[in-house]
Amino acid sequence: MSREAINDPLATPGERLDALKGYLEGTPAFPEFVTESNNHVHTIYSFSPYAPAMAALRAREAGLQVVGSVDHDSAGAAAEMAEAAGLLGMGAVTGFECRVYMYSEEEVAAGRAPLHDRKLNNPDTAGIAYMTVQGIPARSRDAVSEYLVPVREARLRRTGAMVERANEILGRLGAPLIDLEEDIVERSQFLRGGTVTERHLLAAMASKLIERFGVGQSLVDGLAELGLSLGGKVRDQLADPDNPHLVFDLLGVMKAEFLGQIYIVPDRTECPTMAEVAAFATSVDAIPAYAYLGDVTASPTGDKKAEKFEDDFLDLLVEELRRIGIPAITYMPPRNTPEQMARVAALAAEHGLLEVSGVDINTPRQVFNCPELQRPELAHLNDATWAMVAHERLAEVDGGLGLFSAHSPLASLPLAERVARYAGLGRGLVQGGLTVAAAADDLRTVTA
């Protein structure tokens, strides 16, 4: 079975999984597992070159023990990702990522919103934050899908308005114009439960610019008309006429330098409040988490400029997260400095927040590995991942067995002790032949 069939965006999840099974019958050689995981992989259900089955395969080829999907405003990848990971002998953590208003309009009006005008982890709009909902039990996937329908539809409407702005620019350059349905919706997974994102729009715009100016140096010269800032490495990539990742590379430049010209601030249908999403996540026995970005000095994905974000007010932010009901904080070790991560770890320990790690994968140039997780001081991040693996599997049979459930037999224990216990069960479920029923019985017999 060909690898291409595993990554076919037009195939059904079942067809891609069958292709993966066929591929594995050929007994491909895989590296030994390393003590790494990645809980922040995007798939074709938002914007990525990878279908869930292929993302899982690429993660296994990188030696990862656990892979997790967090598509924007969609958990459409969850079932395929979880099954693919199982076929590959890996653990899985599934969820989604979304943007939220930190506070309600009523809180802002009443003066109970100290960070409403601060730039949090979202470069585009103050007061709006990225967060994740992870560890979604399989029985909750339909509820999650239903919850996200109005969010996805609102995002599509906003994208349509931004297409009009993009077409004004393309028209001035004599470039072909974007058709929302043909160039964006049909090239996404929107009709299959996925989301249209700004990256889809910028990819369409990049394709039109390439069509207008051609490839190689003529493209670089044409982009100068847009005033795009091109560094040496990026300029060389865009000037390469044989670059297989040209659209992705151009998209990254445009996101960093150009998105502001067409961006429209999301409304509160597309972006509920953080408290609303946290409450929903808890209601379906999933784990809501704030996505810490931290001040950026250099972007590993090439799509963020050097910029200040949460670090000047991080202590207050964490206090607000706990007040709002957020039990976890997720961040990306390759993106943050040791000092930033140490500060997050200290605040997480002080406030009882679970630390979640991952690497934002959405371009073909990125690697799935996160070698930072092999450092001794970050070993607790691997334990947290395994704890979420156990949470997702155990909460499927009984919501009261979730990591943060008030009804958990371990609810009275400190978070670090709970994580250690759940991590052991997670490893046993994936690597040790432990059944979910046995793991559940193990927890139920605990006398805290």
N, C-alpha and C positions, 0 to 999 in steps of 0.2 A: 504494500500500500504506500502511495506517495505521501511525502510530507506536505505537499501542496494541498491535498484533500483535507488534512487536519486543520488547515488555516483558511479554508474556503468561506468567505463571508456570506456567500449566497446559499450555502448548505444549511441544513437544520442542525441543531446541537447533536441530535442522535446520529446523523450522518458523519459529523466530525468525530464523535466519540468512536463510531465504528471504524473510521479511518485510523484513529489512534490505536485501537485494538489490533487492527491489521498490521500496523507498523511495528507494534511491540512483538507480534508473532515472529518477526524477523530477528528477534533478540539483539537489538542495537546495543552497542557498548556504551555504558554510562559511567561517569566518574564516581569515585567514592563520595558518600555524603560528607558535607562539611557542616560545621556548627553555625549555619546561617539560615535565614529565612527572609521572605519578602512579603509583607502584608499590604503592599500598596501598588498593585499592578493594575493598570487600566487595560481594557480590552476593546474590541470593536463595538461593544455596547455603549461606549462613550467615544473616545477617539484614541486609536492605537492601531499598530499594524498587526496585532495578534488577536485571533479568536481565543476564547478561554482555553480550549484544549491545547492550542499551540503555546499559549503563555505557560501552561503547566508543563508542557514538554520542554520548553526553553529553560524553565526554572530547574527542572530535573537535570538537564544537560549542564547547568551551572553548579550542580551538586547541592542545591538547596533541599532542606528537609521539609519546609512548609512554604506554601505559596498562598497568597490572598488576593482577592479581587475587590476593588473599590471603584467601580465606574461612577461617573458623575450622574446623579439623579436616577440611577438605575441599578437594580440588583439582578438584571437579566442574565448576567454571566454565572450566577451562583451555582445553579444545579450542574451545569457543564463543567465548571471549574472544580467543584467538589468531586465529581465522578472521575474526571481526568486525573486529579491528584491521587485519588485512591488507586487507579490503574497503575500509576507510576510509583506507588509505595510511599507517597508523601502525605503530609497533613494539609488541611485546607482551612482557611479562615475567610469567610465571604461577607460582603457588605456593600455599602455604597458611600459616595462622598457627595456633599451638597454644600451650597452656600446659604447662610442664614443671616438675618439681622440679629445683632447681639441683644437687642432689646425691642420691646413693643413700642408703638407710638405713645401709648398711655404712660409707660415708664419714662420715656424721654420728656413728655410734657410735665410729668410730676417731679422731675429732677432726680429720678432714681436710676439714672443710666450714666454712670461716670465715664464710660468708655465709648459712648455712642458716636462721638466725633473723632475718634482715634483711628488711624490706619492700623488694623490688626494683622491678619495674615493674608489679606487680599489686596494686591497691588492696585486694583481698579477702583475701589470704593471704600471710603472710611465707614466704619460701623457695620460692615458686612464681613463675615468670617467664613472660612472653610471649616467644616467638621466632617467626621466620618461616623457611620453607624456600622459596626462590625460584629462578627460572631452571630449572624442571623440564623436561628434554627430553621431547618428546611420547612417545617410546618408553617412558618411565618412568611415565606416568600410571596405568597399570593397577597397577603395583607400589605406587604411592603410595596409590591407592584401597584396595587390600588391606591395607596397613599401617595405615590409619586406621579400618578397620571396628571393631575392638574399642574404639578411642577414642570413636568416635561412639556406639556402643552403651552404653558406660559413662556417657557424658554424658547420654544419654536416660534411663537408670535414675536418675541423680542428679536430673534435672529432674523425674521423677515424684515423687520424695521431696519436692522443693521445692514442687511443686504442692500437696501435702497441707498444708504450712505456709501457703502463700498462701490456700488455701481456708478455713483456720481464721480468718484475718483477714477475708476476704470474708464469711464466714458471720456474724461478729459485726456486720458493717455491714449485714446484710440484702441483700447483693449476690448475684447469680447466681454459682455456683461454676464453676471451670475444669474442663473435661474434657480430659485429656491428649491423647487421640487426636484428638478433633474440633477443639479450640481451638488445639492446638500442632502435633502431628505433621502433620495434614492441611493446615495452613496454612504448612508449611515444605517444604523439598525433601528431607527425610530419606529418604523412600522412593525418591528419585532420586539418592542419593549425597551429599546435603547434610547439614547438621548442625542439631540443635536447640540453641539457646543460651539464656542467661539473658534475652537481649532478647526472644526469643519468649515466654518465660514472663511477663515484665513487660508485653509488648504485650497478651497475653491478659488479664492482671490489669487493665491500663488500660482495656481494652474493657469489662470487667465493671463497673468503677467508673463509667464513662461511662453504661452501661446503668442502673446504680443511681441515680446522681445527676442525670443529664441533662447538657446542655451549657450553656455560659455561666457566669454567676455562681453558679448552683446547684452546678455542679461544683466551683468554687473553695471554696464554703462546705462542701461535703461532704468535700473533701480535708482540710479543717482538722481533721476528726475523726481523721485519721491522723497529725496532727502534722507534715505535710509543710511544709518551708520553701520559700516561694515568693517569689522576687525580683520586682522591678517588671516587667521585660520578660517573664519567664516567666508571671507572674500575668496580665498582659494577654493573652498568647497563649492561656492556658487559659480565660480568661473570654470569649474571642471565640467566639460561637456559630457563626460561619461559618468557623472555622479548618480548612482542608483537611488540616492535618498534626497534628491534635489528638492522635491516639494516639502519634505519634512524640514530640511535645513532652512529653506526660505521662510517657511511658516514660523520657525523659531525666531528668526530675525524680526519678522513683522509683528509677532506677539510682543516682543520686548520694546520695539521702537515705534510701532504704528497703530496698535490696537486702539489707543486712546482717541484716534480720529474718527472711529466708527462706533465706539462702545456706547451702549445705552445702559443706564443703571437698572438692574432688575427691580421688579415690583415685589410686593409682599405675598403675592400668590406664588411666584417663583421662589422667593426666599422667605420662608416662615421665620419665626423667631427661634433662637437657639433653644429656649425652654420648651417650645412646642415640639421640636424634633427630638429633644432629649426625652420628653414624656412619651412620645410615640415609640421611640426605640425601646424604652423600658417596658412599655405595654406589650411588645412582641418578643420580650426576653432577649433583646440584643444589647450591645454595649456602645453608647455614644461617646465620642472622643473629640476633643479640640485638636486641630492640626497646627501645632506650633511651627512657625516658619523661622522666626528670629531675624535679626538684622543680616542682610545679605551683603557679602563682600564680593563673591564670585558665584555664578550659577552653574552647577554641573550640567544642567540641561540646556543652557544657553538661551533661556527665554525669560530671564529675570535680570534686571539691572541692579547694580549696587544701590541699596536702599535700606532705610531704617524701618523696622516693623515693631515687634512687641517688646524688645529688650528693655527699653527705658521705663516701662510700667508693668513688667512681668509679674511682680509680686501681687499687685492689685488685680491683674487679670486672673491669676490662679484663684484668688479669693472669690472673684466674681463667678468663675467657672463652678466652684463648689457650691456657691449660693444658688446658682441656676439649676444645678443637678447633673453636672458633667462628672463622671467617675474616672475618666481616662484622658490622657494626653498622648498624641501620636506625633512623631517627628522622624526626620530622615538623617541618620548618622553621616552619610557622605556630604550632606549639605551644611551641617552645623559643626562648629569648632568644639574641641574637647571642653573648653570653658563653658560654652553655651549648654552642652549636654550635661555637664556636671551641675550647672545651676538648675536646669529643669529637673534633674534627678533629685536634688535636694528639696526643691519645692514640692515635687510629687510625693516624696516621702513624708514631708511635713503635713500635707493636706490629704493624704490617703488616695492619691491618684495612681491608677495603673499606667505604666509607661509602655507604649506600643511603638514598634519601629517598622520602617518600610522604606522602599526606594521608589519614587514616582516614575513608573515605566510607561512611556507613551510614544517613544520614537525608536526606530530600528537601530540607532547608534548606541543606545544605552545597554549596559550589561545588567543582568539580574542579580549578580553577586552584591553582597554588602560585607566586604572583608572586615569592616570595623567591628562587626558582631563577634569576631574571633578574639577581640581584646578582652582580657579578664574583667576589666571594670565595666564592661557592657554585657556580661554574661546574664544579668537579670532580664535583659531584653529578650533573650532566647527563651528563658523560663516563661515570660509573659506571653510569648507567642504560643507556646505549648499549652499554657493555661487557657488561652482562647480557643485552641483546637478542642480541648476537653469541654469547655463551656458550650460551644456550638453543638457538639454531639450530645451532651447530657441534657441541655435545655430542650432538645428535640423531644425527648421522652418525658421530661418533667421540668416545667419552667422553674420550679422551686429548687432545682439543682444548678441553676445558673450561678456564675461566679459572683454576681452582685445581688442575688436574690436575698431578700430579708428572710426567706424561709429555708435558705440553704443550711444544712447541718453544720456548716463551717462559718455561718454568718457572724458569730461572736468573735472569731479569731481576727487578729491583725491582718491587713491586706497581704503583707509579705508572706505570712504563713499560709494563707489561702492560695496564693499564687503558686507557692512551692508544691502544695498538695495537688492542685489541679494540673500543674505542669507534669507531675509524675504520671497522672492518669492520661494526659494527652499523649505522652510518649508511649505509654503502654497500649493505648488504643491503636496507634499507627505502627509502632515498631515491635511491640511485645505480645501481640496476639490477644490482648485484653478485649473482651466484648463490651459493648455499651451497657448491657444489662449488668454485667459484673462490676463495671465502674460505678454505675448508679447504686448498686447494692453496697459497694465499698463506702460510698459517701453516706448513704442512709444509716449505716451502722456506726458512724462516728459519734462519739460522745464528746461534744465540745466542752 
